[in-house]
Amino acid sequence: MRITALAVLALGAISLAAPAHAQTYGSNYPVCLHVYGPISYYECNYTSLPQCNMSASGRSAQCVVNPYFANASEYGPVRRRHRGVY
C-alpha cells in the first residue's frame, strides 16, 4: 500500500512540474557576450564588438555576433566568393 501511495504521489509531482524554458539570443542588439562558468549564459546588450570586448576583459567570456539580429551580416565577417579559373 505504501508503494502505491508513493507511486501516485511521484506521478502527481511529475505531472505538475513545468517545463524549463531554453535561453535564446535577444534580437535587439547585434553583439552578445557568452559568459562561461557553472551556469553559462548569453548577454545580448552590446552594440559593437569593442564595447563587448571591454566587458569580457578579465572574465571567462567571449563576444559573438548575434545570429538573430535583423542586420547581423553587416557586423560579421564578410564572406566573398572567388571565381575559379576555367
Steps between C-alpha positions, in 0.01 A plus 500: 500500500785737576662437164173577320455824694859608428462415131181708474669787685805484270286496186301796628816700571643422157179600321490836680860593418525778241740460208815713505533778245813498286698821481524652155687796364329835534426656163541866597881530497756383241762367747467252787733415787522125566595458867647164604487349847286270711202663329576603142283777354480770232469876551380665179533863604786631286502714187858426389774242544744746668231590756441132571873424518540761774236319706659160429846615607616307806202267498450153363287631214502539123326744267294356215295650220128460565359272228143615573566870455326639189821636344750253647680456168619863512695437821641156425787396274447560133497179298610556145461251225795465267459391144693194406735496204340335198 
